[in-house]
Every structure is written in C-alpha cells, then in structure tokens.
Amino acid sequence: MLQRKHASFQFGPRLGLTVFLCLRLLVNLPAVQTPGLSPQEPRAAFRAGVDVVSLNVTVRNHSNKVVPDLEAADFAVFEDGRPQPLIEVSRRRLPLSLSFLMDSSSSMADKLVMAQAAASEFVRRLGADDEAAVVTFDTRVQVLQPFTNDHASLERATHSVKAGGSTALFDAIYVALKDLERVKASAPEDIRRQAIVVLSDGDDTASRLTFDDVRDLAKRSHTSIYAIAIRSNIAPGVRRDSEGDFVMRHLAQDTGGTAFFPQEARELPRIYREVADELASEYFVAYTSTNGLHDGKWRNVSVRVARGDTIARTRPGYFAPAQ
C-alpha cells in the first residue's frame, strides 16, 4: 500500500505495470543569457513548433571539482553522433523542485540520525524559490511533506522518520517521479529543474512495480536522480555487485545524476553537500534537434567541452515526440 497524508494508493493486480509518459519537447522556453553576451545584445528566441531539447549539464575537472567559468563556445552537443545547433548556454540559476526519498526500513535504524542531519543541512541550503518534498519508504510509501519552500516544515518532516518494515524502493521512486510531473511551471519564465535524492541501504523487497517500470518512467522524465546506496556490512575493497547497487547506478546514469556508494553513515553529510553543490552549479544548455522525425524513438545525446581537463555529464538521451 502506498500512503500519502493518510490517503492510500493501490496499484492494479498486474505487477509488471509498464509506465509510459509523453516527453513533451515542443515547448516555449525563456530566453536566458549566454555567457559572454551583455544584457543589451540580442538573445536567441524560442518559438513554438520547434523541437527544443533542454539539458542540465555538470562539468567537472579530473580532480572532481566543478568547473564554473565556461563560455558558450566551449560546448558542443551531439545527437545520435550528429552536431546540433545550440540556442543557449547559461549558468543562470533556475529554481529547483527536489524530492528527498529516505529509506525507513528496519535496517536503516542505526543510520537514520546521520541521514536526517544530512538532509536537514541540505534543506537549509535551498534557495527561497526552491521547493522540496520529503518521502519515506519501507513496506509502504509515505509523503511526509508535500512540495513546499517552508524550510522548517521540511526539516520537521525529515526528523519525523521512524524505521520499520521492508523496502519498497521502486514504488517510492514512482511516487516521487509522478509528483514531480505534477509540479508545473506557473509561467513560461518559471522553468524549474527537477531532481530526486534517494537514500537506501538495501535491495527492493516490497514494491509492486518492477525496476523496468520505474526505469522507463525515469528515462521519460526530466528528473535527475542522485542515488545513495549505503552498505555498512561490506568490507573495504570488496566488490559491490548487489541488485540494489545495480538499480541505483543505472537510475543515476539514465537521468544524468550521480550514484554514491558509501560504507558508513558518517559519509552522508559530505555526499549531500556534494549533490547540493552540483545542483547549484549546473549549466543550462538548449538546442534545436536536426532530426525532424516525430517517431517516439530514443535519441542518444552527448555533450563535449573544449577543455582538455574536463568531463561533461548530462542525461544520455531522450525519447523523440511521437505523432
């Protein structure tokens, strides 16, 4: 059973539910300033009826430090191996809609205090125009705090988490993705980044949905997933290849996020800070696709930066609009 604010949600009898979302790429995006342009210079116009693809791009150097000083000319975008015409590159900070997912199964009892402190620190770093929700999952999924920009309410929700039960990880990610889907921009200029930060310490043992269901939904969304898979019972140097690690790694890769694999709860504050820093330093990159087919097929996307010591990361592709 999935629960939210005392209301219950039940999936149908088919466990292998396939979730399909329509990724809308025909959008009116705001004109945002490209680095190197003065406010008086003309900026690119976004027109309805043009296939515009927007990407959130993180650029780090080989020391894993964020690179903050790139210009538009440093970026190149390729779709299915073909270079694409860029419309905008910007580091303007866009408001964030963020869902905190916290594993509250029985095995998390000894890690919850540190996890709650790390999440609370993250909340305090949110901007005034950011909003967040707090979702917990064990045998069931509960939305403890729907989306709000009230930091005090968010912190109270994180500290109210209690441990008990199994692990319904897939159901929780589904709920978070669907809730983020409902967070609509109130105006064309109110484009919001969307992200999920999910913390879990084990394999899924209670979901009605499958990994394939949730993975398909995540790939069709505009949400970046930052997955934290904590395993305290694995000796240092031992290879981690559990089903839970596989799930967390691929959900992050498929959405342009990052997967973390700490062994101790004391690493959580550092990881949450790293995620917060990354979300605050992303580049916004938009281009018009040269592929005019509306066939609903997957298109591979890559971003390259003309600086030898850097690595650019974004979502690996998207589904084209369908007729």
PEJO-V228795 format. One record per residue. N is the residue number from 1. RES is the residue in one letter. SS is DSSP state (2 for helix, 1 for strand, 0 for the rest). PSI is psi in degrees with one decimal (none if undefined). OMEGA is omega as a letter, one per 40 degrees, with the letter a starting at -180 (999 if undefined). Layout:
# PEJO-V228795
n,res,ss,psi,omega
N,RES,SS,PSI,OMEGA
N,RES,SS,PSI,OMEGA
This chain:
# PEJO-V228795
n,res,ss,psi,omega
1,M,0,134.2,i
2,L,1,132.0,a
3,Q,1,144.4,i
4,R,1,117.0,i
5,K,0,51.2,i
6,H,0,-5.5,i
7,A,1,146.9,a
8,S,1,144.5,i
9,F,1,130.9,i
10,Q,0,136.7,i
11,F,0,162.0,i
12,G,0,177.5,a
13,P,0,-19.5,a
14,R,0,120.3,a
15,L,0,-29.9,a
16,G,0,49.9,i
17,L,0,126.8,i
18,T,0,127.2,a
19,V,0,126.0,i
20,F,0,130.6,i
21,L,0,144.0,i
22,C,0,113.3,i
23,L,0,112.0,a
24,R,0,117.2,a
25,L,0,-9.3,i
26,L,0,87.7,a
27,V,0,156.4,i
28,N,0,108.6,i
29,L,0,153.3,i
30,P,0,154.2,i
31,A,0,119.6,i
32,V,0,152.2,a
33,Q,0,131.8,i
34,T,0,136.2,i
35,P,0,137.0,i
36,G,0,-12.8,i
37,L,0,139.9,i
38,S,0,159.2,a
39,P,0,-21.8,a
40,Q,0,-17.3,a
41,E,0,151.0,a
42,P,0,146.9,i
43,R,0,157.8,a
44,A,0,143.5,i
45,A,0,140.0,i
46,F,0,129.2,a
47,R,0,144.4,i
48,A,0,148.5,i
49,G,0,-1.4,i
50,V,0,135.3,i
51,D,0,99.6,a
52,V,1,127.5,i
53,V,1,125.6,i
54,S,1,140.6,a
55,L,1,142.0,i
56,N,1,122.4,a
57,V,1,129.3,i
58,T,1,131.9,i
59,V,1,123.9,i
60,R,1,155.7,i
61,N,1,-177.3,a
62,H,0,-7.9,i
63,S,0,8.6,i
64,N,0,23.5,i
65,K,0,141.9,i
66,V,1,137.9,i
67,V,0,112.0,a
68,P,0,-2.0,a
69,D,0,31.0,a
70,L,0,151.8,i
71,E,0,166.6,i
72,A,2,-37.1,a
73,A,2,-15.0,i
74,D,2,-14.2,a
75,F,1,143.6,i
76,A,1,136.6,a
77,V,1,136.8,i
78,F,1,134.4,i
79,E,1,118.8,a
80,D,0,39.1,i
81,G,0,-2.7,a
82,R,1,134.0,i
83,P,1,144.8,a
84,Q,0,147.0,i
85,P,1,120.2,a
86,L,1,141.5,i
87,I,1,-47.9,a
88,E,1,145.6,i
89,V,1,128.2,a
90,S,1,153.5,i
91,R,0,19.0,i
92,R,0,133.4,a
93,R,0,118.6,i
94,L,0,144.5,i
95,P,0,152.3,a
96,L,1,135.6,i
97,S,1,116.4,a
98,L,1,135.4,i
99,S,1,120.1,i
100,F,1,117.2,i
101,L,1,122.9,a
102,M,1,122.1,i
103,D,1,122.0,i
104,S,0,25.8,i
105,S,0,168.3,a
106,S,2,-35.7,a
107,S,2,-9.8,i
108,M,2,-0.1,a
109,A,0,-40.3,a
110,D,0,-1.0,a
111,K,0,-9.4,a
112,L,2,-40.0,a
113,V,2,-46.2,i
114,M,2,-38.5,i
115,A,2,-40.2,i
116,Q,2,-40.8,i
117,A,2,-42.1,a
118,A,2,-42.5,i
119,A,2,-38.0,i
120,S,2,-40.5,i
121,E,2,-39.9,i
122,F,2,-45.0,a
123,V,2,-42.1,a
124,R,2,-17.9,i
125,R,0,-5.3,i
126,L,0,148.7,i
127,G,0,167.1,a
128,A,0,-28.1,a
129,D,0,2.9,i
130,D,0,156.3,i
131,E,1,152.7,a
132,A,1,161.1,i
133,A,1,154.9,i
134,V,1,121.9,a
135,V,1,132.8,i
136,T,1,156.3,i
137,F,1,132.9,i
138,D,0,-115.3,i
139,T,0,-27.8,i
140,R,0,170.1,i
141,V,1,130.9,i
142,Q,1,130.7,i
143,V,1,99.2,a
144,L,1,-32.5,i
145,Q,1,112.3,i
146,P,1,173.7,a
147,F,1,129.3,i
148,T,1,158.5,i
149,N,0,13.6,i
150,D,0,101.8,a
151,H,2,-37.2,a
152,A,2,-42.1,i
153,S,2,-39.4,i
154,L,2,-42.3,i
155,E,2,-39.6,i
156,R,2,-40.0,a
157,A,2,-43.0,a
158,T,2,-35.8,a
159,H,2,-4.4,i
160,S,0,0.8,a
161,V,0,133.1,i
162,K,0,144.2,a
163,A,0,140.9,i
164,G,0,140.7,i
165,G,0,-169.1,a
166,S,0,-157.1,a
167,T,0,104.8,i
168,A,0,64.6,a
169,L,2,-47.9,a
170,F,2,-42.7,i
171,D,2,-37.9,a
172,A,2,-43.3,i
173,I,2,-38.1,i
174,Y,2,-48.6,a
175,V,2,-44.2,a
176,A,2,-43.0,i
177,L,2,-42.0,a
178,K,2,-38.1,i
179,D,2,-40.1,i
180,L,2,-33.1,i
181,E,2,-31.1,a
182,R,2,-11.0,i
183,V,0,96.0,a
184,K,0,149.1,i
185,A,0,136.3,a
186,S,0,-15.5,i
187,A,0,158.1,a
188,P,0,-32.8,a
189,E,0,-6.2,a
190,D,0,58.4,i
191,I,0,132.6,a
192,R,0,139.8,i
193,R,1,150.6,i
194,Q,1,136.6,a
195,A,1,152.7,i
196,I,1,131.8,i
197,V,1,110.6,a
198,V,1,130.1,i
199,L,1,126.9,i
200,S,1,153.5,a
201,D,0,16.6,a
202,G,0,178.6,i
203,D,0,157.3,i
204,D,0,129.9,a
205,T,0,1.4,a
206,A,0,0.0,a
207,S,0,149.3,i
208,R,0,-30.1,i
209,L,0,159.7,i
210,T,0,167.6,i
211,F,2,-41.5,i
212,D,2,-38.5,i
213,D,2,-50.4,a
214,V,2,-37.9,i
215,R,2,-41.6,i
216,D,2,-44.3,i
217,L,2,-41.9,a
218,A,2,-41.4,a
219,K,2,-25.9,i
220,R,0,-2.4,a
221,S,0,176.6,i
222,H,0,27.9,a
223,T,1,130.6,i
224,S,1,133.7,a
225,I,1,123.2,i
226,Y,1,110.7,a
227,A,1,128.0,i
228,I,1,107.9,a
229,A,1,100.1,a
230,I,0,130.1,i
231,R,0,106.8,a
232,S,0,-4.3,a
233,N,0,20.5,a
234,I,0,129.1,a
235,A,0,146.7,i
236,P,0,137.6,i
237,G,0,-11.7,i
238,V,0,133.4,a
239,R,0,136.3,i
240,R,0,117.4,a
241,D,0,34.7,i
242,S,0,164.9,i
243,E,2,-39.3,i
244,G,2,-41.3,i
245,D,2,-41.7,i
246,F,2,-46.0,a
247,V,2,-50.0,a
248,M,2,-41.2,a
249,R,2,-44.4,a
250,H,2,-33.7,i
251,L,2,-37.9,i
252,A,2,-47.8,a
253,Q,2,-40.3,a
254,D,2,-18.1,a
255,T,2,5.1,a
256,G,0,11.9,i
257,G,0,-156.8,a
258,T,0,145.1,i
259,A,1,137.4,i
260,F,1,145.2,a
261,F,0,67.2,i
262,P,0,156.1,i
263,Q,0,-14.7,a
264,E,0,147.6,a
265,A,2,-26.0,a
266,R,2,-12.7,i
267,E,2,-13.1,a
268,L,2,-44.5,i
269,P,2,-42.0,i
270,R,2,-41.2,a
271,I,2,-43.9,i
272,Y,2,-37.2,i
273,R,2,-40.3,i
274,E,2,-41.3,i
275,V,2,-44.4,i
276,A,2,-42.6,i
277,D,2,-41.7,a
278,E,2,-44.8,a
279,L,2,-28.2,a
280,A,0,-7.4,a
281,S,0,17.0,a
282,E,0,151.2,i
283,Y,1,141.0,i
284,F,1,121.3,a
285,V,1,129.3,i
286,A,1,141.7,i
287,Y,1,161.3,i
288,T,1,125.1,a
289,S,0,135.4,i
290,T,0,-6.1,i
291,N,0,106.4,a
292,G,0,1.4,a
293,L,0,132.4,i
294,H,0,75.2,a
295,D,1,1.6,i
296,G,0,10.7,a
297,K,0,159.3,i
298,W,1,137.7,i
299,R,1,129.7,i
300,N,1,137.1,a
301,V,1,137.7,i
302,S,1,149.9,i
303,V,1,132.2,i
304,R,1,145.8,a
305,V,1,133.1,a
306,A,0,59.6,i
307,R,0,122.6,a
308,G,0,-26.6,a
309,D,0,21.6,a
310,T,1,155.2,i
311,I,1,125.6,i
312,A,1,137.4,i
313,R,1,133.1,i
314,T,0,-178.3,i
315,R,0,144.9,a
316,P,0,-3.8,i
317,G,1,-170.1,a
318,Y,1,163.9,i
319,F,1,128.2,i
320,A,0,153.4,i
321,P,0,149.7,a
322,A,1,155.7,i
323,Q,0,none,999
